[in-house]
């Protein structure tokens, strides 16, 4: 099960991800995150504090989104990675691809 909601704090909108992004939920996650990125200007914050697991399909979604945004000078900023999810990012080398902050507040500070 997976849920993505759009939230706002400090005048900045971000996506909150809950549950698991796996082969079953990846298509829905991709649709929501692409739509959110298209609506946003500037960098896109994805709060992963509720993300329990991410598969290779989920990593691919984030990578494609980052590459698309990078083409227009934008980036995906991830925050709130749980220890086990952060380990997946480290093992795959994705920590060198994405900006990763501890929490939403730090991610917003990164924008300013």
Backbone as CSV, one residue per row, in Angstrom:
resi,resn,N_x,N_y,N_z,CA_x,CA_y,CA_z,C_x,C_y,C_z
1,UNK,0.832,-1.182,0.000,0.000,0.000,0.000,0.876,1.245,0.000
2,UNK,0.421,2.265,-0.735,1.175,3.502,-0.848,0.197,4.655,-0.949
3,UNK,0.607,5.784,-0.395,-0.196,6.994,-0.501,0.755,8.174,-0.656
4,UNK,0.394,9.089,-1.541,1.159,10.318,-1.706,0.178,11.472,-1.563
5,UNK,0.475,12.364,-0.642,-0.367,13.542,-0.450,0.480,14.788,-0.676
6,UNK,-0.190,15.841,-1.063,0.488,17.106,-1.283,0.229,17.977,-0.055
7,UNK,1.290,18.521,0.511,1.189,19.344,1.710,1.888,20.677,1.452
8,UNK,1.703,21.595,2.374,2.352,22.900,2.243,2.753,23.405,3.619
9,UNK,3.942,23.962,3.692,4.390,24.624,4.912,5.355,25.731,4.502
10,UNK,5.268,26.834,5.176,6.146,27.953,4.862,6.023,28.422,3.427
11,UNK,4.839,28.253,2.824,4.617,28.676,1.445,5.228,27.752,0.407
12,UNK,5.732,26.597,0.843,6.347,25.647,-0.079,5.506,24.368,-0.111
13,UNK,5.148,23.916,-1.315,4.404,22.670,-1.470,5.383,21.510,-1.611
14,UNK,5.000,20.371,-1.062,5.836,19.175,-1.177,4.959,17.940,-1.168
15,UNK,5.519,16.835,-1.624,4.806,15.564,-1.653,5.237,14.721,-0.461
16,UNK,4.263,14.244,0.300,4.509,13.320,1.413,4.238,11.912,0.913
17,UNK,5.216,11.026,1.040,5.067,9.642,0.584,4.937,8.724,1.794
18,UNK,3.908,7.868,1.763,3.661,6.918,2.850,3.569,5.508,2.283
19,UNK,4.072,4.535,3.040,3.934,3.134,2.644,5.103,2.640,1.814
20,UNK,4.759,1.850,0.801,5.771,1.174,-0.018,5.634,1.568,-1.485
21,UNK,6.770,1.885,-2.106,6.776,2.036,-3.564,7.451,0.783,-4.100
22,UNK,6.635,-0.116,-4.627,7.124,-1.380,-5.165,6.534,-1.575,-6.559
23,UNK,6.693,-2.752,-7.129,6.225,-2.982,-8.500,4.720,-2.760,-8.629
24,UNK,3.984,-3.000,-7.568,2.524,-2.840,-7.604,2.112,-1.372,-7.549
25,UNK,2.813,-0.570,-6.756,2.416,0.825,-6.545,3.216,1.830,-7.372
26,UNK,4.280,1.384,-8.014,5.155,2.300,-8.759,4.431,3.090,-9.855
27,UNK,3.538,2.463,-10.656,2.866,3.260,-11.697,2.046,4.421,-11.134
28,UNK,1.346,4.184,-10.038,0.559,5.250,-9.415,1.480,6.336,-8.853
29,UNK,2.580,5.922,-8.207,3.547,6.880,-7.665,4.117,7.755,-8.777
30,UNK,4.441,7.132,-9.891,4.997,7.885,-11.020,4.001,8.924,-11.526
31,UNK,2.754,8.522,-11.678,1.717,9.435,-12.172,1.562,10.633,-11.235
32,UNK,1.481,10.382,-9.939,1.286,11.454,-8.959,2.503,12.383,-8.919
33,UNK,3.706,11.804,-8.851,4.914,12.633,-8.746,5.163,13.442,-10.018
34,UNK,4.873,12.873,-11.176,5.025,13.634,-12.430,4.063,14.815,-12.466
35,UNK,2.805,14.567,-12.101,1.805,15.639,-12.082,2.226,16.734,-11.103
36,UNK,2.666,16.317,-9.920,3.111,17.280,-8.911,4.286,18.106,-9.435
37,UNK,5.258,17.461,-10.047,6.435,18.163,-10.573,6.039,19.143,-11.671
38,UNK,5.052,18.763,-12.491,4.600,19.654,-13.565,3.887,20.883,-13.006
39,UNK,3.210,20.727,-11.868,2.494,21.844,-11.243,3.439,22.791,-10.514
40,UNK,4.560,22.269,-10.062,5.501,23.038,-9.253,6.449,23.849,-10.126
41,UNK,6.917,24.945,-9.553,8.028,25.688,-10.135,9.216,25.447,-9.221
42,UNK,10.395,25.512,-9.764,11.588,25.316,-8.946,11.766,23.858,-8.566
43,UNK,12.523,23.639,-7.517,12.824,22.277,-7.075,11.598,21.607,-6.464
44,UNK,11.594,20.288,-6.493,10.482,19.492,-5.986,10.935,18.754,-4.729
45,UNK,10.226,18.974,-3.616,10.550,18.304,-2.359,9.671,17.067,-2.216
46,UNK,10.308,15.936,-1.934,9.587,14.697,-1.663,9.945,14.265,-0.240
47,UNK,8.948,14.323,0.655,9.147,13.940,2.048,8.953,12.432,2.164
48,UNK,10.013,11.733,2.482,10.004,10.268,2.534,9.916,9.731,3.960
49,UNK,9.542,10.569,4.922,9.523,10.114,6.313,8.531,8.979,6.541
50,UNK,7.508,8.862,5.696,6.539,7.776,5.806,6.808,6.631,4.852
51,UNK,7.895,6.743,4.068,8.232,5.695,3.086,8.897,4.526,3.800
52,UNK,8.248,3.373,3.741,8.750,2.190,4.431,9.681,1.343,3.571
53,UNK,9.488,1.404,2.244,10.274,0.560,1.329,10.217,1.170,-0.059
54,UNK,11.313,1.052,-0.793,11.327,1.478,-2.192,12.059,0.419,-3.005
55,UNK,11.417,-0.024,-4.078,12.010,-1.041,-4.951,12.821,-0.369,-6.049
56,UNK,13.419,-1.183,-6.892,14.174,-0.639,-8.024,13.259,0.163,-8.945
57,UNK,11.998,-0.246,-9.048,11.038,0.509,-9.853,10.788,1.891,-9.276
58,UNK,10.723,1.981,-7.964,10.554,3.272,-7.314,11.779,4.152,-7.477
59,UNK,12.949,3.556,-7.372,14.188,4.304,-7.591,14.247,4.840,-9.019
60,UNK,13.793,4.027,-9.960,13.783,4.447,-11.372,12.892,5.669,-11.566
61,UNK,11.729,5.668,-10.928,10.809,6.804,-11.033,11.498,8.087,-10.570
62,UNK,12.133,8.029,-9.414,12.812,9.217,-8.889,13.965,9.643,-9.789
63,UNK,14.696,8.684,-10.321,15.820,8.994,-11.198,15.343,9.670,-12.489
64,UNK,14.294,9.134,-13.095,13.747,9.730,-14.321,13.232,11.137,-14.036
65,UNK,12.545,11.299,-12.922,12.029,12.615,-12.551,13.174,13.612,-12.351
66,UNK,14.229,13.183,-11.676,15.392,14.048,-11.468,16.015,14.445,-12.805
67,UNK,16.171,13.486,-13.705,16.775,13.794,-15.010,15.916,14.769,-15.801
68,UNK,14.598,14.588,-15.758,13.700,15.500,-16.478,13.758,16.911,-15.895
69,UNK,13.751,17.009,-14.574,13.799,18.327,-13.943,15.147,18.996,-14.152
70,UNK,16.205,18.213,-14.112,17.562,18.752,-14.276,17.702,19.464,-15.614
71,UNK,17.000,18.974,-16.622,17.046,19.591,-17.948,16.583,21.037,-17.943
72,UNK,15.743,21.396,-16.956,15.267,22.779,-16.848,15.841,23.480,-15.609
73,UNK,16.962,22.946,-15.102,17.633,23.581,-13.975,16.968,23.330,-12.632
74,UNK,16.089,22.339,-12.570,15.386,22.005,-11.335,15.912,20.676,-10.790
75,UNK,15.558,20.363,-9.538,16.009,19.114,-8.934,14.947,18.554,-7.998
76,UNK,15.100,17.273,-7.687,14.300,16.619,-6.657,15.101,16.690,-5.366
77,UNK,14.470,17.174,-4.302,15.088,17.183,-2.983,14.323,16.169,-2.138
78,UNK,15.034,15.163,-1.653,14.427,14.146,-0.802,14.703,14.489,0.646
79,UNK,13.756,14.186,1.525,14.007,14.429,2.943,13.313,13.361,3.781
80,UNK,13.790,13.229,5.014,13.170,12.332,5.969,13.350,10.851,5.700
81,UNK,14.434,10.479,5.021,14.631,9.059,4.713,14.833,8.247,5.990
82,UNK,14.067,7.185,6.129,14.266,6.257,7.244,15.588,5.524,7.032
83,UNK,16.147,5.010,8.091,17.462,4.372,8.027,17.520,3.264,6.981
84,UNK,16.512,2.392,6.948,16.537,1.283,5.995,16.373,1.759,4.555
85,UNK,15.586,2.809,4.334,15.424,3.360,2.991,16.689,4.104,2.578
86,UNK,17.267,4.843,3.502,18.522,5.550,3.215,19.624,4.553,2.837
87,UNK,19.624,3.401,3.477,20.607,2.365,3.157,20.474,1.930,1.695
88,UNK,19.247,1.784,1.215,19.014,1.425,-0.194,19.595,2.505,-1.103
89,UNK,19.373,3.765,-0.749,19.914,4.872,-1.547,21.437,4.863,-1.544
90,UNK,22.037,4.570,-0.384,23.503,4.519,-0.311,24.055,3.365,-1.136
91,UNK,23.465,2.178,-1.003,23.961,0.995,-1.711,23.855,1.127,-3.229
92,UNK,22.850,1.866,-3.697,22.665,2.042,-5.139,23.416,3.248,-5.689
93,UNK,24.041,4.029,-4.795,24.772,5.213,-5.235,23.880,6.422,-5.468
94,UNK,22.616,6.314,-5.094,21.677,7.411,-5.332,21.911,8.593,-4.398
95,UNK,22.661,8.400,-3.324,22.941,9.528,-2.436,23.817,10.575,-3.126
96,UNK,24.522,10.169,-4.167,25.339,11.127,-4.907,24.545,11.804,-6.030
97,UNK,23.362,11.304,-6.313,22.526,11.861,-7.387,21.543,12.890,-6.849
98,UNK,21.010,12.620,-5.662,19.960,13.464,-5.097,20.477,14.320,-3.944
99,UNK,19.837,15.463,-3.755,20.022,16.244,-2.540,19.128,15.595,-1.496
100,UNK,19.707,15.230,-0.368,18.956,14.572,0.690,19.119,15.375,1.974
101,UNK,17.996,15.782,2.537,17.989,16.554,3.780,17.324,15.733,4.879
102,UNK,17.573,16.108,6.144,17.034,15.349,7.278,15.519,15.438,7.390
103,UNK,14.956,16.627,7.104,13.522,16.818,7.268,13.019,17.909,6.330
104,UNK,11.717,18.154,6.357,11.111,19.140,5.466,11.679,20.535,5.727
105,UNK,11.872,20.876,6.979,12.414,22.197,7.332,13.778,22.424,6.686
106,UNK,14.643,21.406,6.763,15.965,21.518,6.135,15.851,21.584,4.614
107,UNK,14.916,20.846,4.049,14.717,20.870,2.594,14.258,22.252,2.145
108,UNK,13.349,22.852,2.902,12.889,24.212,2.573,14.030,25.205,2.714
109,UNK,14.837,25.044,3.757,16.003,25.929,3.947,16.964,25.816,2.769
110,UNK,17.075,24.607,2.208,17.952,24.381,1.057,17.482,25.200,-0.159
111,UNK,16.180,25.444,-0.245,15.633,26.201,-1.371,15.970,27.678,-1.285
112,UNK,16.205,28.147,-0.081,16.407,29.597,0.105,17.827,30.004,0.069
